[in-house]
Amino acid sequence: MIFQEISLLPVDNDRLSNFCGELDIHIKQIEKRLQVEIANRGNQFKVTGLETSVKAACAVMYKLFESTETEELTSEIVHLAMQDASIDLMLEVPGSAPEAEKPVAIKTKIGLIKGRGANQQGYLKKIMTHDINFGVGPAGTGKTYLAVACAIEALQTEQVRKIILVRPAVEAGEKLGFLPGDMAQKVDPYLRPLYDALYEMLGFDRVEKMLDKGIIEVAPLAFMRGRTLNDSFIILDEAQNTTMEQIKMFLTRVGFGSTAVITGDITQIDLPSEKMSGLRHVLEVLKDIDGISFTHFAVRDVVRHPLVQKIVSAYDAYELKNKTQ
């Protein structure tokens, strides 16, 4: 056990109150998550615990206090700051850390969207520099959300002329054509996470206008055959539910001036047991091809409720235990 004393400057009672939270709720949140004890008098803080945890806690505290200059802290902001604390660079106290590359920031209606942690930042940079990108990992790691943000950025900067959202409609199967409504309405239930991200970043009215004009297009994977997609930003979500034939067909649709992002979680496959996941297969087939990027997210990259991390970890441990028996 070690301790470290830090001073949060400038001395500002309003910022200190914002930093600590009502009844020190933010301090208690840091203590519980990083397994440290934090004591303070005014702007002087003493952090006690294991060396790695103390360094991480101090780094988080500096970062959070800096943010109090421009925003009101919430439990979610504190949680996300601690998410970064699991990354090696964040274990260094500010001032001693090496200069990091300027993170990619995407401007949207809700403000700047940045990758949280090295993995998300690397994912954004790869999407900006590669034509075909894979984001693979558990739920809540931001792989789809960040892909939508990159699509909006590409559209707004006129790098592409349209956004195409694609998702396999596994549950509907061959009955898809008998569902009521137009094509967008038929696949709406399967594209809801993509819509939610678009509505949040652009606003409902603007997204609806773009859908009407065909600037944003939705399509079930089964209807992509025969097309060549030029000057488009294409997102294939839930790719773990594609067959080997489907994902090969999708990848060969990508035309000139287009960027494709394929996201999925190979631990949540809904295909019949006799069919191999196209995503699982393609990761092996294409792993050595230059120009294609792969980002693998892990439990530590989950940016939802802290319990989501624990749930994913519990399932991973359970499945590993069953495989070894």
Contacts in CASP RR format, 6 or more apart in sequence:
PFRMAT RR
TARGET T0000
AUTHOR 0000-0000-0000
METHOD contacts of the structure
MODEL  1
MIFQEISLLPVDNDRLSNFCGELDIHIKQIEKRLQVEIANRGNQFKVTGL
ETSVKAACAVMYKLFESTETEELTSEIVHLAMQDASIDLMLEVPGSAPEA
EKPVAIKTKIGLIKGRGANQQGYLKKIMTHDINFGVGPAGTGKTYLAVAC
AIEALQTEQVRKIILVRPAVEAGEKLGFLPGDMAQKVDPYLRPLYDALYE
MLGFDRVEKMLDKGIIEVAPLAFMRGRTLNDSFIILDEAQNTTMEQIKMF
LTRVGFGSTAVITGDITQIDLPSEKMSGLRHVLEVLKDIDGISFTHFAVR
DVVRHPLVQKIVSAYDAYELKNKTQ
1 48 0 8 1.000
1 49 0 8 1.000
1 50 0 8 1.000
2 48 0 8 1.000
2 49 0 8 1.000
2 50 0 8 1.000
2 51 0 8 1.000
2 54 0 8 1.000
3 46 0 8 1.000
3 47 0 8 1.000
3 48 0 8 1.000
3 49 0 8 1.000
3 54 0 8 1.000
4 46 0 8 1.000
4 47 0 8 1.000
4 54 0 8 1.000
4 55 0 8 1.000
4 58 0 8 1.000
5 44 0 8 1.000
5 45 0 8 1.000
5 46 0 8 1.000
5 47 0 8 1.000
6 44 0 8 1.000
6 45 0 8 1.000
6 47 0 8 1.000
6 58 0 8 1.000
6 61 0 8 1.000
6 62 0 8 1.000
6 93 0 8 1.000
7 43 0 8 1.000
7 44 0 8 1.000
7 45 0 8 1.000
8 16 0 8 1.000
8 19 0 8 1.000
8 43 0 8 1.000
8 45 0 8 1.000
8 61 0 8 1.000
8 62 0 8 1.000
8 65 0 8 1.000
9 43 0 8 1.000
11 42 0 8 1.000
11 43 0 8 1.000
15 65 0 8 1.000
15 68 0 8 1.000
15 69 0 8 1.000
16 42 0 8 1.000
16 43 0 8 1.000
18 68 0 8 1.000
18 72 0 8 1.000
18 73 0 8 1.000
19 26 0 8 1.000
19 61 0 8 1.000
19 64 0 8 1.000
19 65 0 8 1.000
19 68 0 8 1.000
19 73 0 8 1.000
20 26 0 8 1.000
20 27 0 8 1.000
20 40 0 8 1.000
21 27 0 8 1.000
21 73 0 8 1.000
25 75 0 8 1.000
26 64 0 8 1.000
26 73 0 8 1.000
26 75 0 8 1.000
26 78 0 8 1.000
27 38 0 8 1.000
27 40 0 8 1.000
29 75 0 8 1.000
29 78 0 8 1.000
29 79 0 8 1.000
29 82 0 8 1.000
30 36 0 8 1.000
30 38 0 8 1.000
30 57 0 8 1.000
30 60 0 8 1.000
30 61 0 8 1.000
30 78 0 8 1.000
30 82 0 8 1.000
31 37 0 8 1.000
31 38 0 8 1.000
33 79 0 8 1.000
33 82 0 8 1.000
33 306 0 8 1.000
34 53 0 8 1.000
34 56 0 8 1.000
34 57 0 8 1.000
34 60 0 8 1.000
34 82 0 8 1.000
34 85 0 8 1.000
35 49 0 8 1.000
35 50 0 8 1.000
35 53 0 8 1.000
36 47 0 8 1.000
36 48 0 8 1.000
36 49 0 8 1.000
36 50 0 8 1.000
36 53 0 8 1.000
36 54 0 8 1.000
36 57 0 8 1.000
37 47 0 8 1.000
37 48 0 8 1.000
37 49 0 8 1.000
38 45 0 8 1.000
38 46 0 8 1.000
38 47 0 8 1.000
38 48 0 8 1.000
38 57 0 8 1.000
38 61 0 8 1.000
39 45 0 8 1.000
39 46 0 8 1.000
39 48 0 8 1.000
40 46 0 8 1.000
45 61 0 8 1.000
47 54 0 8 1.000
47 57 0 8 1.000
47 58 0 8 1.000
47 61 0 8 1.000
48 54 0 8 1.000
52 91 0 8 1.000
55 91 0 8 1.000
55 92 0 8 1.000
55 93 0 8 1.000
56 82 0 8 1.000
56 85 0 8 1.000
56 86 0 8 1.000
56 90 0 8 1.000
56 91 0 8 1.000
57 85 0 8 1.000
58 93 0 8 1.000
59 85 0 8 1.000
59 90 0 8 1.000
59 91 0 8 1.000
59 92 0 8 1.000
59 93 0 8 1.000
59 94 0 8 1.000
60 81 0 8 1.000
60 82 0 8 1.000
60 84 0 8 1.000
60 85 0 8 1.000
60 90 0 8 1.000
62 93 0 8 1.000
62 94 0 8 1.000
63 81 0 8 1.000
63 84 0 8 1.000
63 94 0 8 1.000
64 73 0 8 1.000
64 77 0 8 1.000
64 78 0 8 1.000
64 81 0 8 1.000
67 73 0 8 1.000
67 77 0 8 1.000
67 81 0 8 1.000
71 77 0 8 1.000
79 306 0 8 1.000
80 116 0 8 1.000
80 303 0 8 1.000
83 116 0 8 1.000
83 117 0 8 1.000
83 300 0 8 1.000
83 301 0 8 1.000
83 302 0 8 1.000
83 303 0 8 1.000
84 90 0 8 1.000
84 116 0 8 1.000
84 117 0 8 1.000
85 91 0 8 1.000
86 300 0 8 1.000
87 117 0 8 1.000
87 118 0 8 1.000
87 119 0 8 1.000
87 300 0 8 1.000
88 118 0 8 1.000
89 97 0 8 1.000
89 98 0 8 1.000
89 100 0 8 1.000
89 118 0 8 1.000
90 117 0 8 1.000
92 98 0 8 1.000
103 114 0 8 1.000
103 115 0 8 1.000
103 121 0 8 1.000
103 124 0 8 1.000
104 114 0 8 1.000
104 115 0 8 1.000
104 121 0 8 1.000
104 122 0 8 1.000
104 124 0 8 1.000
104 125 0 8 1.000
104 128 0 8 1.000
105 112 0 8 1.000
105 113 0 8 1.000
105 114 0 8 1.000
106 112 0 8 1.000
106 113 0 8 1.000
106 114 0 8 1.000
106 124 0 8 1.000
106 149 0 8 1.000
106 150 0 8 1.000
106 152 0 8 1.000
106 153 0 8 1.000
107 113 0 8 1.000
107 153 0 8 1.000
108 149 0 8 1.000
108 152 0 8 1.000
108 201 0 8 1.000
108 202 0 8 1.000
109 200 0 8 1.000
109 201 0 8 1.000
109 202 0 8 1.000
109 203 0 8 1.000
110 200 0 8 1.000
110 201 0 8 1.000
113 146 0 8 1.000
113 149 0 8 1.000
113 201 0 8 1.000
114 121 0 8 1.000
114 124 0 8 1.000
115 121 0 8 1.000
115 122 0 8 1.000
115 123 0 8 1.000
115 124 0 8 1.000
115 146 0 8 1.000
116 303 0 8 1.000
117 301 0 8 1.000
119 141 0 8 1.000
119 295 0 8 1.000
119 297 0 8 1.000
119 298 0 8 1.000
119 301 0 8 1.000
120 141 0 8 1.000
120 142 0 8 1.000
120 146 0 8 1.000
120 301 0 8 1.000
122 295 0 8 1.000
123 133 0 8 1.000
123 135 0 8 1.000
123 143 0 8 1.000
123 146 0 8 1.000
123 295 0 8 1.000
123 297 0 8 1.000
124 146 0 8 1.000
124 149 0 8 1.000
124 150 0 8 1.000
126 133 0 8 1.000
126 293 0 8 1.000
126 295 0 8 1.000
127 133 0 8 1.000
127 146 0 8 1.000
127 147 0 8 1.000
127 150 0 8 1.000
127 259 0 8 1.000
127 261 0 8 1.000
127 293 0 8 1.000
128 150 0 8 1.000
129 293 0 8 1.000
130 259 0 8 1.000
130 291 0 8 1.000
130 292 0 8 1.000
130 293 0 8 1.000
131 254 0 8 1.000
131 257 0 8 1.000
131 258 0 8 1.000
131 259 0 8 1.000
131 260 0 8 1.000
131 291 0 8 1.000
131 292 0 8 1.000
132 251 0 8 1.000
132 254 0 8 1.000
132 259 0 8 1.000
132 260 0 8 1.000
132 262 0 8 1.000
132 291 0 8 1.000
132 292 0 8 1.000
132 293 0 8 1.000
133 147 0 8 1.000
133 259 0 8 1.000
133 260 0 8 1.000
133 261 0 8 1.000
133 262 0 8 1.000
133 292 0 8 1.000
133 293 0 8 1.000
133 294 0 8 1.000
133 295 0 8 1.000
134 261 0 8 1.000
134 262 0 8 1.000
134 263 0 8 1.000
134 279 0 8 1.000
134 282 0 8 1.000
134 283 0 8 1.000
134 292 0 8 1.000
134 293 0 8 1.000
134 294 0 8 1.000
134 295 0 8 1.000
135 143 0 8 1.000
135 147 0 8 1.000
135 261 0 8 1.000
135 262 0 8 1.000
135 263 0 8 1.000
135 264 0 8 1.000
135 294 0 8 1.000
135 295 0 8 1.000
135 296 0 8 1.000
135 297 0 8 1.000
136 143 0 8 1.000
136 263 0 8 1.000
136 264 0 8 1.000
136 265 0 8 1.000
136 266 0 8 1.000
136 279 0 8 1.000
136 283 0 8 1.000
136 294 0 8 1.000
136 295 0 8 1.000
136 296 0 8 1.000
136 297 0 8 1.000
137 143 0 8 1.000
137 264 0 8 1.000
137 265 0 8 1.000
137 266 0 8 1.000
137 267 0 8 1.000
137 296 0 8 1.000
137 297 0 8 1.000
137 298 0 8 1.000
137 301 0 8 1.000
138 265 0 8 1.000
138 267 0 8 1.000
138 297 0 8 1.000
138 298 0 8 1.000
138 299 0 8 1.000
138 302 0 8 1.000
138 312 0 8 1.000
139 265 0 8 1.000
139 268 0 8 1.000
139 302 0 8 1.000
139 304 0 8 1.000
139 308 0 8 1.000
139 312 0 8 1.000
140 302 0 8 1.000
140 303 0 8 1.000
140 304 0 8 1.000
140 308 0 8 1.000
141 297 0 8 1.000
141 298 0 8 1.000
141 301 0 8 1.000
141 302 0 8 1.000
141 303 0 8 1.000
142 297 0 8 1.000
142 301 0 8 1.000
142 303 0 8 1.000
143 263 0 8 1.000
143 264 0 8 1.000
143 295 0 8 1.000
143 297 0 8 1.000
144 193 0 8 1.000
144 194 0 8 1.000
144 197 0 8 1.000
144 235 0 8 1.000
144 237 0 8 1.000
144 263 0 8 1.000
145 197 0 8 1.000
147 235 0 8 1.000
147 237 0 8 1.000
147 261 0 8 1.000
147 263 0 8 1.000
148 194 0 8 1.000
148 197 0 8 1.000
148 198 0 8 1.000
148 201 0 8 1.000
148 235 0 8 1.000
149 197 0 8 1.000
149 201 0 8 1.000
150 233 0 8 1.000
150 259 0 8 1.000
150 261 0 8 1.000
151 160 0 8 1.000
151 163 0 8 1.000
151 233 0 8 1.000
151 235 0 8 1.000
151 261 0 8 1.000
152 163 0 8 1.000
152 198 0 8 1.000
152 201 0 8 1.000
152 202 0 8 1.000
154 160 0 8 1.000
154 163 0 8 1.000
154 233 0 8 1.000
154 259 0 8 1.000
155 161 0 8 1.000
155 162 0 8 1.000
155 163 0 8 1.000
155 215 0 8 1.000
155 233 0 8 1.000
159 233 0 8 1.000
159 257 0 8 1.000
159 259 0 8 1.000
160 231 0 8 1.000
160 232 0 8 1.000
160 233 0 8 1.000
160 257 0 8 1.000
160 258 0 8 1.000
160 259 0 8 1.000
161 215 0 8 1.000
161 231 0 8 1.000
161 232 0 8 1.000
162 214 0 8 1.000
162 215 0 8 1.000
162 216 0 8 1.000
162 217 0 8 1.000
162 231 0 8 1.000
162 232 0 8 1.000
162 233 0 8 1.000
163 210 0 8 1.000
163 215 0 8 1.000
163 216 0 8 1.000
163 217 0 8 1.000
163 232 0 8 1.000
163 233 0 8 1.000
163 234 0 8 1.000
163 235 0 8 1.000
164 216 0 8 1.000
164 217 0 8 1.000
164 218 0 8 1.000
164 219 0 8 1.000
164 229 0 8 1.000
164 232 0 8 1.000
164 233 0 8 1.000
164 234 0 8 1.000
164 235 0 8 1.000
165 191 0 8 1.000
165 194 0 8 1.000
165 216 0 8 1.000
165 217 0 8 1.000
165 218 0 8 1.000
165 219 0 8 1.000
165 235 0 8 1.000
165 237 0 8 1.000
166 218 0 8 1.000
166 219 0 8 1.000
166 220 0 8 1.000
166 221 0 8 1.000
166 224 0 8 1.000
166 234 0 8 1.000
166 235 0 8 1.000
166 236 0 8 1.000
166 237 0 8 1.000
166 250 0 8 1.000
167 187 0 8 1.000
167 190 0 8 1.000
167 191 0 8 1.000
167 194 0 8 1.000
167 220 0 8 1.000
167 221 0 8 1.000
167 236 0 8 1.000
167 237 0 8 1.000
167 238 0 8 1.000
168 190 0 8 1.000
168 220 0 8 1.000
168 221 0 8 1.000
168 222 0 8 1.000
168 238 0 8 1.000
168 239 0 8 1.000
168 241 0 8 1.000
168 242 0 8 1.000
168 246 0 8 1.000
169 176 0 8 1.000
169 186 0 8 1.000
169 187 0 8 1.000
169 190 0 8 1.000
169 220 0 8 1.000
169 221 0 8 1.000
169 222 0 8 1.000
170 238 0 8 1.000
170 241 0 8 1.000
170 270 0 8 1.000
170 271 0 8 1.000
171 190 0 8 1.000
171 270 0 8 1.000
172 179 0 8 1.000
172 186 0 8 1.000
172 190 0 8 1.000
176 186 0 8 1.000
176 187 0 8 1.000
176 220 0 8 1.000
176 222 0 8 1.000
177 186 0 8 1.000
179 185 0 8 1.000
179 186 0 8 1.000
180 186 0 8 1.000
183 218 0 8 1.000
183 219 0 8 1.000
183 220 0 8 1.000
183 223 0 8 1.000
184 211 0 8 1.000
184 218 0 8 1.000
186 220 0 8 1.000
187 218 0 8 1.000
187 219 0 8 1.000
187 220 0 8 1.000
188 195 0 8 1.000
188 218 0 8 1.000
190 220 0 8 1.000
190 238 0 8 1.000
191 218 0 8 1.000
191 237 0 8 1.000
193 237 0 8 1.000
194 235 0 8 1.000
194 237 0 8 1.000
195 207 0 8 1.000
198 207 0 8 1.000
198 216 0 8 1.000
199 207 0 8 1.000
202 210 0 8 1.000
207 216 0 8 1.000
210 216 0 8 1.000
211 217 0 8 1.000
211 218 0 8 1.000
221 236 0 8 1.000
221 242 0 8 1.000
221 246 0 8 1.000
221 250 0 8 1.000
222 246 0 8 1.000
224 249 0 8 1.000
224 250 0 8 1.000
224 253 0 8 1.000
225 249 0 8 1.000
226 253 0 8 1.000
227 253 0 8 1.000
228 253 0 8 1.000
228 255 0 8 1.000
229 253 0 8 1.000
229 254 0 8 1.000
229 255 0 8 1.000
229 258 0 8 1.000
230 255 0 8 1.000
230 256 0 8 1.000
230 257 0 8 1.000
230 258 0 8 1.000
231 256 0 8 1.000
231 257 0 8 1.000
231 258 0 8 1.000
232 255 0 8 1.000
232 257 0 8 1.000
232 258 0 8 1.000
232 259 0 8 1.000
233 258 0 8 1.000
233 259 0 8 1.000
233 260 0 8 1.000
233 261 0 8 1.000
234 253 0 8 1.000
234 254 0 8 1.000
234 258 0 8 1.000
234 259 0 8 1.000
234 260 0 8 1.000
234 261 0 8 1.000
235 260 0 8 1.000
235 261 0 8 1.000
235 263 0 8 1.000
236 242 0 8 1.000
236 247 0 8 1.000
236 250 0 8 1.000
236 260 0 8 1.000
236 261 0 8 1.000
236 262 0 8 1.000
236 263 0 8 1.000
237 263 0 8 1.000
237 264 0 8 1.000
238 263 0 8 1.000
238 264 0 8 1.000
239 247 0 8 1.000
239 262 0 8 1.000
239 263 0 8 1.000
239 264 0 8 1.000
239 278 0 8 1.000
239 279 0 8 1.000
240 264 0 8 1.000
240 265 0 8 1.000
240 266 0 8 1.000
240 268 0 8 1.000
240 269 0 8 1.000
240 270 0 8 1.000
240 277 0 8 1.000
240 278 0 8 1.000
240 279 0 8 1.000
240 280 0 8 1.000
241 269 0 8 1.000
241 270 0 8 1.000
241 271 0 8 1.000
241 277 0 8 1.000
242 250 0 8 1.000
242 277 0 8 1.000
242 278 0 8 1.000
242 279 0 8 1.000
243 271 0 8 1.000
243 275 0 8 1.000
243 276 0 8 1.000
243 277 0 8 1.000
243 278 0 8 1.000
244 276 0 8 1.000
244 278 0 8 1.000
244 281 0 8 1.000
244 282 0 8 1.000
246 278 0 8 1.000
247 262 0 8 1.000
247 278 0 8 1.000
247 279 0 8 1.000
247 281 0 8 1.000
247 282 0 8 1.000
248 282 0 8 1.000
250 260 0 8 1.000
250 262 0 8 1.000
251 260 0 8 1.000
251 262 0 8 1.000
251 282 0 8 1.000
254 260 0 8 1.000
262 279 0 8 1.000
264 279 0 8 1.000
266 277 0 8 1.000
266 279 0 8 1.000
266 280 0 8 1.000
266 283 0 8 1.000
267 315 0 8 1.000
267 316 0 8 1.000
267 319 0 8 1.000
269 277 0 8 1.000
269 280 0 8 1.000
271 277 0 8 1.000
283 294 0 8 1.000
286 292 0 8 1.000
287 294 0 8 1.000
299 309 0 8 1.000
299 312 0 8 1.000
299 313 0 8 1.000
299 316 0 8 1.000
300 309 0 8 1.000
302 308 0 8 1.000
302 309 0 8 1.000
302 312 0 8 1.000
END
